[in-house]
Amino acid sequence: MGERRSGTRERIQAVAVELFAEHGYDKTSLREIAERLDVTKAALYYHFNTKEDIVVSLFDDLIAGLDEIIDWAKDQPPTPETRQEIVRRYARLARERPKGMMRFIQESKTTMQELAPGEKLHGRFNTLSAMLRSPDASLTDQLRSRLALVPVSASAFMLQDADATDDERYEAGLELALELVSPRPAAAD
């Protein structure tokens, strides 16, 4: 029974994200979510009372995944290999999110600021990006570490018009992210 509930919860989250990405958070109603799911509003209310509850649950799940990466990384030596593994783990996490979620995050800055999880999420991204650079990183390398998370998160929707599968889009984002955290060759004098 718990597995069925969890599957329903994930289905609701996925459909809600689809609709938020298509129409925007403010223009999507619980009724539309229920209709797309082909369930009654009462069935939807069994799992979530409001759109905010759905969004909060999505971000709570994402934050829990980010916390797992951060906890793992804290116990690792601060090496280029660790930084690359952080990016790989983040890429897997991003790929597991409902399709459209990363687009929703990128395009819903106002909604994100209004909801409590938005601040937590921002803090986790700051922590991860700090783990992707050495303590003495130049300003340019600090920017690289912050940017490294973007192609992983955004590749699916930024490349949506490319003739590629979702897997190929994610792989392209991962490849670029890994380049951004890879050691830079020393500048020639």
KAHU-V964751 format. One record per pair of residues at least 24 apart in sequence whose C-alpha atoms are under 10 Angstrom apart, sorted by the first residue. I is the first residue (numbers start at 1). J is the second residue. If there is no record, write none. Layout:
((I & J) (I & J))
This chain:
((5 & 46) (5 & 47) (6 & 47) (8 & 37) (8 & 43) (8 & 44) (8 & 47) (9 & 44) (9 & 46) (9 & 47) (9 & 48) (9 & 54) (9 & 57) (10 & 54) (10 & 57) (10 & 58) (10 & 97) (10 & 98) (11 & 37) (11 & 98) (12 & 36) (12 & 37) (12 & 44) (12 & 47) (12 & 48) (12 & 54) (13 & 48) (13 & 51) (13 & 54) (13 & 55) (13 & 57) (13 & 58) (13 & 97) (13 & 98) (13 & 99) (13 & 101) (14 & 54) (14 & 58) (14 & 97) (14 & 98) (14 & 99) (14 & 100) (14 & 101) (15 & 98) (15 & 99) (15 & 100) (16 & 51) (16 & 54) (16 & 55) (16 & 58) (16 & 98) (16 & 100) (16 & 101) (17 & 54) (17 & 55) (17 & 58) (17 & 97) (17 & 98) (17 & 99) (17 & 100) (17 & 101) (17 & 102) (17 & 103) (17 & 104) (17 & 105) (18 & 98) (18 & 99) (18 & 100) (18 & 101) (18 & 103) (18 & 104) (19 & 100) (19 & 104) (20 & 51) (20 & 55) (20 & 100) (20 & 101) (20 & 103) (20 & 104) (20 & 107) (20 & 108) (21 & 99) (21 & 100) (21 & 101) (21 & 102) (21 & 103) (21 & 104) (21 & 105) (21 & 107) (21 & 108) (22 & 100) (22 & 104) (24 & 104) (24 & 107) (24 & 108) (24 & 111) (25 & 51) (25 & 52) (25 & 55) (25 & 104) (25 & 107) (25 & 108) (25 & 111) (26 & 51) (26 & 108) (26 & 111) (30 & 54) (52 & 111) (52 & 115) (55 & 101) (55 & 111) (55 & 112) (55 & 115) (55 & 117) (55 & 118) (56 & 112) (56 & 115) (56 & 116) (56 & 117) (56 & 118) (57 & 117) (58 & 97) (58 & 98) (58 & 101) (58 & 117) (59 & 97) (59 & 101) (59 & 105) (59 & 112) (59 & 115) (59 & 116) (59 & 117) (59 & 118) (59 & 120) (59 & 121) (60 & 117) (60 & 118) (60 & 120) (60 & 121) (61 & 97) (62 & 93) (62 & 94) (62 & 96) (62 & 97) (62 & 101) (62 & 117) (62 & 121) (62 & 124) (63 & 117) (63 & 118) (63 & 120) (63 & 121) (63 & 122) (63 & 123) (63 & 124) (63 & 125) (64 & 121) (64 & 124) (65 & 89) (65 & 90) (65 & 92) (65 & 93) (65 & 94) (66 & 90) (66 & 93) (66 & 94) (66 & 121) (66 & 124) (66 & 125) (66 & 127) (66 & 128) (67 & 124) (67 & 127) (67 & 128) (69 & 93) (69 & 124) (69 & 128) (70 & 124) (70 & 125) (70 & 127) (70 & 128) (70 & 131) (73 & 128) (73 & 131) (73 & 132) (74 & 131) (78 & 131) (78 & 132) (78 & 133) (78 & 134) (78 & 135) (79 & 131) (79 & 132) (79 & 133) (79 & 134) (79 & 183) (80 & 132) (80 & 133) (80 & 134) (80 & 178) (80 & 181) (80 & 182) (80 & 183) (81 & 181) (81 & 182) (81 & 183) (82 & 131) (82 & 132) (82 & 181) (83 & 128) (83 & 129) (83 & 130) (83 & 131) (83 & 132) (83 & 133) (83 & 134) (83 & 145) (83 & 178) (83 & 181) (83 & 182) (83 & 183) (84 & 132) (84 & 174) (84 & 177) (84 & 178) (84 & 179) (84 & 180) (84 & 181) (84 & 182) (85 & 132) (85 & 178) (86 & 128) (86 & 129) (86 & 131) (86 & 132) (86 & 149) (86 & 178) (86 & 181) (87 & 128) (87 & 129) (87 & 132) (87 & 148) (87 & 149) (87 & 152) (87 & 174) (87 & 175) (87 & 177) (87 & 178) (87 & 180) (87 & 181) (88 & 152) (88 & 174) (88 & 175) (88 & 177) (88 & 178) (90 & 128) (90 & 149) (90 & 152) (90 & 153) (90 & 174) (91 & 149) (91 & 151) (91 & 152) (91 & 153) (91 & 170) (91 & 171) (91 & 173) (91 & 174) (91 & 177) (92 & 152) (92 & 170) (92 & 174) (93 & 152) (93 & 153) (94 & 149) (94 & 152) (94 & 153) (94 & 154) (94 & 156) (94 & 170) (95 & 152) (95 & 153) (95 & 156) (95 & 166) (95 & 167) (95 & 170) (99 & 156) (99 & 157) (99 & 166) (100 & 154) (100 & 156) (100 & 157) (101 & 153) (101 & 154) (101 & 157) (102 & 150) (102 & 152) (102 & 153) (102 & 154) (102 & 155) (102 & 156) (102 & 157) (103 & 153) (103 & 154) (103 & 155) (103 & 156) (103 & 157) (103 & 158) (104 & 157) (105 & 153) (105 & 154) (106 & 150) (106 & 153) (106 & 154) (106 & 157) (125 & 149) (129 & 181) (132 & 180) (132 & 181) (132 & 182) (133 & 181) (133 & 182) (133 & 183) (141 & 180) (141 & 181) (141 & 183) (141 & 184) (142 & 181) (143 & 180) (144 & 177) (144 & 179) (144 & 180) (144 & 181) (144 & 182) (145 & 177) (145 & 178) (145 & 180) (145 & 181) (145 & 182) (146 & 177) (146 & 180) (146 & 181) (147 & 176) (147 & 177) (147 & 180) (147 & 181) (148 & 173) (148 & 174) (148 & 175) (148 & 176) (148 & 177) (148 & 178) (148 & 179) (148 & 180) (148 & 181) (149 & 173) (149 & 174) (149 & 176) (149 & 177) (149 & 178) (149 & 180) (149 & 181) (150 & 174) (150 & 176) (150 & 177) (151 & 175) (151 & 176) (151 & 177) (151 & 178) (151 & 180) (152 & 176) (152 & 177) (152 & 178) (153 & 177))
